[in-house]
Amino acid sequence: MKQLALLAALALTVSAGLFAADHEYKKIATVHDIMEAIVKPNMDLLAEMKKSGGPSDEKQWKQANRAASIIGEGAELMLLDGRIKDQAWEDGAKMAIDGAQKSMTAAMRKDTNAWMESLNGIGGGCRTCHKVHKPKK
C-alpha cells in the first residue's frame, strides 16, 4: 500500500512538472544586451582560439564547445518575441545557429579542421546581419 501511494505521488509530481514546463517566453534582454553579454565575449574567445591554431587540449575543446553553444543560444534568442527586424536578421541568426551546431560537433570530435571551418559559418551569420544593421564606418 505504501508503495502504491509513493508511486501515485511520483506520478503526480511528474505530471505537475510537465504542465509547469509549459512556460510562455517573455523577452527581457535587449538585442544590445544579448550581443554584448552573450555573443561578443564568446566570439572573442573563439577568435582567439582560432588565431592560435585552434583548441589544443581537453579544457580548450570544452571551452570551444561551450562558447559555440552560448553563441547559438544567443542567436536563438534573436529569433524570439519580435526581435527580428528583417530578412538579414533572420538569415544571419540562422547561419550563426548552424555554424554553432557544427562547431559544437567538431569540438566534441576534437576535429580542428572542421572546427576552423565552422567558425566561418558563425562569423558569416554575424556579418550577414551586421552588414545591414551595424555597418563599419
N, C-alpha and C positions, 0 to 999 in steps of 0.2 A: 504494500500500500504506500509506504514511504517513497519507494522508487517511482511509482506512478505519479505521485504528487510532484516529485522532483522533475520528472520528465515533462509534466504539464507546465510547470513553472519555466523550464528551459524553453519549451515551445512558445510560450507567451513572450518571453524575453526576446527570442529570435524574431518573432513576427512583429513585435513592437519596434525592434531595430530596423526592420525592413521598411516599415512605414515612416520612421523617423529619418531614414536615408533620403526620402523624397523631399529634398530641400530646394527651394527656389533660389537661384543665383541672383544676387544683388550687387551691382557694380559699386565698388567703394574707392579703389585707387584710380588715379587719373592715368592717362596714357604716359604722361611725363614721369610719374612715379614708377610705373612698371618698367619703363625704359631705363631710368636712372638707377633704380634699386635692384632690378631683377636681370634685365637683359645685358646692359652695358658691362657690369662687373664680370659677368660670366663670359661675355665675348672677349673682354680684355684678357681673361685667364687663358682662353683657348688660343687667342692670337699669340700670346707669349709662349705657350707650349709649341705652337706651330713654328714660331721663329727659331726655337731651339731644336727643331727637328722632330718634334712630337713627344708624347709621353715616354718616359724612359724606365719607369718602374711601376710596381703594383699600385703604390699610392697615387702616382700621377694618372694612371689609367682610371682609377676610381674618381679622381678629381675631374678628369675629362668627361667621364660618363655623367657625373652629377651636373657639371656645368651645362652640358648639352640638354639634359633633361629639364633643367630650370629654364633654359632659353626656349625650349619647345613649349613648356607650360606657360611662359610669358606670352609667347605668340598665340597660344590658345586663348588666353585672356583677352587678347586684342580682338578676337572674333566674337566675343560675348557682349551682350547687352548694349547694342547700339554704338560701339566704339568705332566700327568701320566707317570710314569717310567715303571710300570709293573702291574701284576695282584694283587699283595699285596696292592699296592697303590689304585687301583680302588676298590677292595673289602673293604679295610679299610675306604675309603671315603664314600662308600655306606652304610656301617654299622653305621658310625657316623651320617649320614643324617637320617637314620631310627631311631636311638636312640634319636636324637634331636627332631624328629617329635613326638615320643612317650613321650618324656619329656615335650614338649610343651602342648600336650593333657592332661597329668597328672597335669601339673601346672595350666592349665585353670580349671580343675575339683577340684584342691586342694586335690589330691589323693596322699598322702605321700608314700604309699607302691608302687604304680605304678611309681611314680616319682623316688624313690630309684632304682627300677628295671631298669628304662630307662637309668640311668647313666651307668649301666653295658654295655648297647649297645653302648653308645657313647665311653666309655673307651675301649671297645673291638675293636671298629673300629680304634681307635688311636694305640692300641697295635699291631694290625694286620700289620699296615704299619711300625711302629717304630721297630718291631722285625726284619724287613728286612733292613730298611734304617737308623735306629738310635739305634743300639743295645747297651744295657748297658755294660760297661766295667767291 
